[in-house]
Amino acid sequence: MSLSLVQSRALLGLEAASVTVEVHLANGLPSFTLVGLADVEVKEARERVRSAIQNAGLEFPNNKRITVNLAPADLPKDSGRFDLPIALGILAASGQIDAARLAGHEFAGELSLSGQLRPVRGALAMALALHLGGVACRLVLPPESAREAALVPGSEVYGARHLLDVVRRFLPPGAALPGDEAGSTAPEDGWMRCLPTPPGPAPRPADLAEVKGHMGAKRALEIAAAGRHSLLMVGPPGSGKSMLAQRFAGLLPAMTLDEALESAAVASLAGRFASAQWMCRPTASPHHTASAVALVGGGSPPRPGEISLAHHGVLFLDEFPEFSRSALEALREPLETGTITISRAARRSEFPARFQLIAAMNPCPCGYLGSTARACRCTPDQVARYQRRLSGPLLDRIDLHLEVAAISAQQLLESPAGEGTEAIRERAAIACSRALARQGAPNQALSGAEIDRHAALEPAALKFLHTAATKLGWSARSTHRALKVARTIADLAGAEAVAAEHVAEAVQYRRALQATL
C-alpha cells in the first residue's frame, strides 16, 4: 500500500486539534516533501525521521518520491511532535507495518537520530482534548510525556522508549523484526501501559508561624485566601512583605481535580510540568525585568505567560512599580476576566489566567517614606514619579491594600511563634465553602447583580459605606470591591448579612495605600 494515514494532534494555545498525517510513496525522482503549513522544526523532521528509521535497522524508501501532508493544511504545526507519526506513516506506506492496525491510535513524539523517543510539550493537553471530546482512542507517547497524559481520568496512554518498541506493536501478522522470534507478541520493556500514579507527599509549604508579629497582615492574607481577593502590600525594605507573600499559597483550599488538570495542562504546554507539583497550587514569581510578553504570553506560536502558569494559583509580583508600564497595564483585563486572549495576524489563542495577584512595593524609591526607623531621602518629585508608575485603573482592580510596617529587633528576637498556616487555612476554607454553597463562586467573582443578591447590607452598614465611598472618592468599581471584601469578612465571622463592622474593616483595606502614599 503506497498511501497511509496516521493520527496526531497539534497545539494551538491549549487546544489540541486533530491532525491527520498522510504519507504517499510514488515512483519518480527520489525526494522527501513535507507540506501542510509546517514550521521549521516540523520540516527538519525529514532528516530526523530518515536517520531514525535507518539506524533502527528498518528500510527507508530512498528510491521513492515521499510526500507527507499534515492535514488540515490551514492549521499551523510546530515542534518535533510529528516525527513519530511521520515515521510510522512511511513504514506503513512501504508495507513494513500494518496500516490497518494504526486505526484507533494517536501518536506524538520527537525522534532522535538513533530512534529514541524524546518528550514533547503539551502531552497533558492532548489527553485532555481526547477526554473532553469523548474520543475513544489510545495515545502513544514517549514515557515522560505518557506519565503526564495518564493523569487525565479515563485515558488510555502507552509509553514507548524507541521507534522499534512502537513498530513491534503494529507488524503484520506473523512478521517479526530482525533478531526477534517470528510471531512473537510478548510486550517489550520499552512499551508499557501508563496508569495514573498516586502522587507522593506534597511539598510542605513554608509556615506562617515563622513570621513574627504582623497580625494585621496575616488577617489580610486570611481574607484574601477566603474570598480569592488580590492584595497589594506596601512597606519599607525588610518589613516582611516577600516572606508573607511566599507563604500565601499554603492558605488556599486544596485543588479540585479539574483545577489540577487545567493548571497542569498549562504547565505541560510551557514544558514546566513536574509530577512533584501535581495537585499543588502554583506560585509564579517573575522578576521585575520581565517583559509584557513574558508576563501575559505571546510569541509565534503563542505561548502562555506567567499569569497563565499561575492559573488557579498565585502570581507574586515583588517590586511592583519596577515592572514596565506596558506589563502592568496588560494585567488589567485578566484580573477581571480570568483569561488572556493573544491575537496575531495569522492566529488567535486563548489561555486561562485565573490567578490571585499578590504584589509588594516600597512607598518610595528609597523605601523609607513615613518610616520612623530611617529618614526618607527622596524628593517630592521623585516620590510622585514613583507612585505614578501604578495607574489608577490598575490599583482600582486590587481588592486589598495593606500597609506592612517594619517590626523592631526586640519583636523579631523575643516574640513567640505566631499562628500557623494550618489553622488559618481551615478558617479560610470554611468561609470559602460558605460562599460556594451560597452563590457557586468565590466572593471575588461576584458580578453586579450577584453582589446585590448575595452581599446585601444592613441599614447601618449601607449608610457607613455611602459615607466612606463619598469621602474617599471611590469609583463604582472600588465600591463593589470593598463590598466583596466585606462579604468575605462576614463569611469568616459566620454572619448571614453584612454588618457595619464588616464594612468598616473592608474600608480600612482600601485606605492603607492612600494613607501611605
FENKAMO-V582416 format. One record per residue. N is the residue number from 0. RES is the residue in one letter. PHI is phi in whole degrees, 0 to 359 (* if undefined). OMEGA is omega in whole degrees, 0 to 359 (NA if undefined). NEAR is the number of other C-alpha atoms within 12 Angstrom. Layout:
# FENKAMO-V582416
n = <N/N>
res = <RES/RES>
phi = <PHI/PHI>
omega = <OMEGA/OMEGA>
near = <NEAR/NEAR>
This chain:
# FENKAMO-V582416
n = <0/1/2/3/4/5/6/7/8/9/10/11/12/13/14/15/16/17/18/19/20/21/22/23/24/25/26/27/28/29/30/31/32/33/34/35/36/37/38/39/40/41/42/43/44/45/46/47/48/49/50/51/52/53/54/55/56/57/58/59/60/61/62/63/64/65/66/67/68/69/70/71/72/73/74/75/76/77/78/79/80/81/82/83/84/85/86/87/88/89/90/91/92/93/94/95/96/97/98/99/100/101/102/103/104/105/106/107/108/109/110/111/112/113/114/115/116/117/118/119/120/121/122/123/124/125/126/127/128/129/130/131/132/133/134/135/136/137/138/139/140/141/142/143/144/145/146/147/148/149/150/151/152/153/154/155/156/157/158/159/160/161/162/163/164/165/166/167/168/169/170/171/172/173/174/175/176/177/178/179/180/181/182/183/184/185/186/187/188/189/190/191/192/193/194/195/196/197/198/199/200/201/202/203/204/205/206/207/208/209/210/211/212/213/214/215/216/217/218/219/220/221/222/223/224/225/226/227/228/229/230/231/232/233/234/235/236/237/238/239/240/241/242/243/244/245/246/247/248/249/250/251/252/253/254/255/256/257/258/259/260/261/262/263/264/265/266/267/268/269/270/271/272/273/274/275/276/277/278/279/280/281/282/283/284/285/286/287/288/289/290/291/292/293/294/295/296/297/298/299/300/301/302/303/304/305/306/307/308/309/310/311/312/313/314/315/316/317/318/319/320/321/322/323/324/325/326/327/328/329/330/331/332/333/334/335/336/337/338/339/340/341/342/343/344/345/346/347/348/349/350/351/352/353/354/355/356/357/358/359/360/361/362/363/364/365/366/367/368/369/370/371/372/373/374/375/376/377/378/379/380/381/382/383/384/385/386/387/388/389/390/391/392/393/394/395/396/397/398/399/400/401/402/403/404/405/406/407/408/409/410/411/412/413/414/415/416/417/418/419/420/421/422/423/424/425/426/427/428/429/430/431/432/433/434/435/436/437/438/439/440/441/442/443/444/445/446/447/448/449/450/451/452/453/454/455/456/457/458/459/460/461/462/463/464/465/466/467/468/469/470/471/472/473/474/475/476/477/478/479/480/481/482/483/484/485/486/487/488/489/490/491/492/493/494/495/496/497/498/499/500/501/502/503/504/505/506/507/508/509/510/511/512/513/514/515/516>
res = <M/S/L/S/L/V/Q/S/R/A/L/L/G/L/E/A/A/S/V/T/V/E/V/H/L/A/N/G/L/P/S/F/T/L/V/G/L/A/D/V/E/V/K/E/A/R/E/R/V/R/S/A/I/Q/N/A/G/L/E/F/P/N/N/K/R/I/T/V/N/L/A/P/A/D/L/P/K/D/S/G/R/F/D/L/P/I/A/L/G/I/L/A/A/S/G/Q/I/D/A/A/R/L/A/G/H/E/F/A/G/E/L/S/L/S/G/Q/L/R/P/V/R/G/A/L/A/M/A/L/A/L/H/L/G/G/V/A/C/R/L/V/L/P/P/E/S/A/R/E/A/A/L/V/P/G/S/E/V/Y/G/A/R/H/L/L/D/V/V/R/R/F/L/P/P/G/A/A/L/P/G/D/E/A/G/S/T/A/P/E/D/G/W/M/R/C/L/P/T/P/P/G/P/A/P/R/P/A/D/L/A/E/V/K/G/H/M/G/A/K/R/A/L/E/I/A/A/A/G/R/H/S/L/L/M/V/G/P/P/G/S/G/K/S/M/L/A/Q/R/F/A/G/L/L/P/A/M/T/L/D/E/A/L/E/S/A/A/V/A/S/L/A/G/R/F/A/S/A/Q/W/M/C/R/P/T/A/S/P/H/H/T/A/S/A/V/A/L/V/G/G/G/S/P/P/R/P/G/E/I/S/L/A/H/H/G/V/L/F/L/D/E/F/P/E/F/S/R/S/A/L/E/A/L/R/E/P/L/E/T/G/T/I/T/I/S/R/A/A/R/R/S/E/F/P/A/R/F/Q/L/I/A/A/M/N/P/C/P/C/G/Y/L/G/S/T/A/R/A/C/R/C/T/P/D/Q/V/A/R/Y/Q/R/R/L/S/G/P/L/L/D/R/I/D/L/H/L/E/V/A/A/I/S/A/Q/Q/L/L/E/S/P/A/G/E/G/T/E/A/I/R/E/R/A/A/I/A/C/S/R/A/L/A/R/Q/G/A/P/N/Q/A/L/S/G/A/E/I/D/R/H/A/A/L/E/P/A/A/L/K/F/L/H/T/A/A/T/K/L/G/W/S/A/R/S/T/H/R/A/L/K/V/A/R/T/I/A/D/L/A/G/A/E/A/V/A/A/E/H/V/A/E/A/V/Q/Y/R/R/A/L/Q/A/T/L>
phi = <*/264/232/220/234/229/265/211/216/250/260/229/68/270/279/248/282/291/230/258/267/258/237/234/252/223/286/140/296/301/199/221/249/237/233/117/55/269/283/300/298/288/295/291/300/304/284/295/294/301/293/297/296/291/288/277/83/263/262/265/286/293/265/243/267/259/238/244/244/258/258/285/289/267/265/295/234/220/72/267/294/269/301/296/297/294/298/294/297/294/294/289/293/270/83/279/230/277/296/293/282/285/298/85/235/234/233/202/166/268/260/278/294/272/102/292/264/251/295/236/284/75/298/292/295/296/295/293/296/296/293/291/276/67/271/274/206/271/250/248/219/300/304/297/289/295/295/295/297/292/291/285/300/78/279/245/238/238/251/225/272/220/303/295/297/284/300/302/282/234/290/300/306/84/274/211/282/304/94/263/288/297/76/291/239/293/295/267/298/279/241/210/277/266/249/300/266/298/295/287/299/294/302/284/289/297/267/293/297/287/273/279/69/55/296/295/293/295/296/296/296/296/296/298/290/290/250/59/270/279/217/239/252/239/182/291/301/78/279/108/297/295/298/294/295/292/258/290/301/291/273/282/297/299/287/281/297/296/297/296/294/296/296/292/296/294/297/295/297/270/74/244/288/228/298/293/263/298/69/252/292/283/232/260/229/292/289/290/275/298/280/297/294/295/279/257/106/152/92/223/288/300/239/291/262/297/292/281/292/265/302/62/220/237/252/256/248/276/52/308/289/281/292/296/300/296/292/291/293/292/279/298/292/299/299/272/263/80/221/227/252/252/251/233/298/263/204/222/232/238/239/288/207/266/240/256/274/240/241/224/207/272/285/203/302/278/97/245/296/80/276/269/277/210/283/283/259/275/280/303/293/295/296/295/297/296/291/286/293/258/283/301/300/289/298/297/272/263/290/243/245/231/268/250/277/290/261/284/297/295/297/296/269/250/290/287/298/277/293/278/298/300/294/292/297/298/294/295/293/295/295/295/294/298/296/295/293/281/229/77/204/297/298/298/271/293/267/302/293/291/297/298/276/255/238/295/261/292/306/294/293/296/295/298/294/301/296/296/296/289/291/269/66/287/278/298/294/299/296/295/297/297/293/296/297/298/297/293/299/295/295/295/275/75/268/283/250/272/263/296/294/290/293/299/293/297/297/298/279/248/258/299/294/296/293/282/268>
omega = <185/179/179/180/178/183/175/179/175/181/174/192/176/178/177/184/180/179/175/178/181/181/180/175/182/174/181/178/182/179/179/184/180/183/178/177/182/176/184/182/180/180/177/178/181/182/179/182/180/182/182/180/182/181/175/180/178/184/175/184/183/184/183/172/186/176/179/178/176/185/5/188/183/179/181/177/179/178/183/184/183/179/183/179/177/180/179/177/178/180/178/180/179/175/181/172/183/183/182/183/178/180/181/178/169/188/172/179/176/182/167/181/179/181/176/179/180/183/180/176/171/180/180/177/178/180/179/178/177/182/182/179/180/182/177/186/175/181/181/187/168/187/182/179/180/179/175/185/182/178/181/183/176/181/176/189/177/177/179/182/187/177/181/178/178/183/181/183/186/176/174/180/178/182/179/175/176/182/177/176/180/178/181/179/181/179/180/181/184/181/182/172/181/178/178/179/179/181/176/178/182/177/183/181/176/188/177/178/179/181/180/178/176/180/178/179/179/177/179/177/178/178/180/180/183/183/183/182/173/189/174/178/181/179/181/179/177/181/177/182/181/180/178/183/182/179/185/183/179/179/185/178/178/181/169/180/179/178/180/180/179/180/180/179/177/178/178/179/179/181/183/182/176/183/180/180/180/181/175/180/183/172/178/182/180/177/184/175/181/179/178/179/179/184/185/181/180/183/179/359/182/177/179/177/184/181/177/176/176/181/185/178/188/170/181/179/176/185/189/182/182/175/179/183/181/180/181/181/178/180/189/181/179/178/180/191/184/176/174/180/181/183/175/183/186/185/180/182/178/180/175/181/178/185/171/181/171/183/179/182/171/180/181/181/179/174/189/176/181/181/176/183/184/182/177/181/186/174/178/179/178/179/181/179/180/182/182/176/177/183/177/179/178/179/179/183/178/190/188/175/190/173/179/181/177/177/182/178/179/177/183/187/188/182/176/178/182/180/185/181/186/182/180/180/180/179/179/181/178/179/179/179/176/180/181/178/183/190/177/181/175/182/181/185/181/175/184/181/180/177/179/185/189/181/180/184/169/183/180/179/179/179/179/182/177/182/181/182/180/183/183/177/182/170/178/180/179/180/178/179/178/179/177/178/178/177/178/178/177/178/177/179/181/183/179/182/180/183/183/181/177/178/180/179/179/179/179/181/172/178/187/181/180/181/181/185/NA>
near = <20/25/27/35/36/42/36/44/47/46/41/34/40/41/31/32/29/32/35/31/42/35/37/33/32/24/15/14/15/16/22/30/27/33/29/28/23/32/23/18/21/34/28/27/35/34/27/33/43/33/26/33/36/23/21/29/19/31/27/33/32/22/16/23/25/35/31/41/36/39/28/22/20/17/28/33/39/33/33/38/45/51/49/50/47/51/53/53/48/46/43/37/36/29/27/32/32/31/33/21/24/33/22/20/32/44/47/52/47/42/42/32/26/24/34/30/41/32/37/40/42/45/53/48/43/50/50/41/34/33/26/20/17/13/20/19/27/31/48/51/52/42/34/32/42/44/37/47/47/38/37/35/25/22/34/32/41/38/38/40/32/36/45/39/33/42/41/39/35/31/29/24/19/17/22/24/27/15/12/18/13/16/18/20/21/16/18/20/16/25/28/28/26/30/21/21/18/14/17/13/13/17/17/16/26/20/28/35/25/24/33/30/30/33/25/24/37/39/34/43/47/46/47/49/49/44/45/46/47/47/52/47/47/45/41/33/29/23/33/33/38/31/28/41/44/32/36/48/42/37/42/41/33/27/25/16/18/20/27/32/38/40/45/45/45/44/41/41/40/33/24/29/35/25/31/20/27/36/30/36/40/43/33/33/30/29/22/24/22/26/24/27/28/31/37/42/38/30/23/23/30/32/38/41/41/43/50/48/44/45/40/41/44/40/41/39/39/34/36/43/36/29/29/25/24/23/33/37/27/30/42/28/21/34/37/29/21/27/30/37/29/30/20/15/11/16/21/23/28/29/38/37/39/38/41/47/50/45/43/42/44/40/42/35/30/23/34/29/32/26/26/15/18/14/15/21/17/19/16/15/13/19/25/17/19/28/29/22/28/33/24/20/23/32/36/31/36/40/48/48/44/44/38/40/31/29/26/19/14/12/16/20/14/13/18/15/19/24/21/26/34/26/20/34/34/22/31/40/32/29/36/39/29/29/36/23/15/21/23/16/24/37/43/45/33/31/22/20/13/23/31/19/17/32/38/28/29/22/15/19/28/27/17/27/37/26/19/27/28/15/14/20/18/25/21/19/25/32/33/36/42/45/49/48/48/49/53/54/44/39/36/35/23/21/23/23/29/38/31/29/24/36/40/30/34/41/38/28/42/42/30/29/31/24/18/28/28>
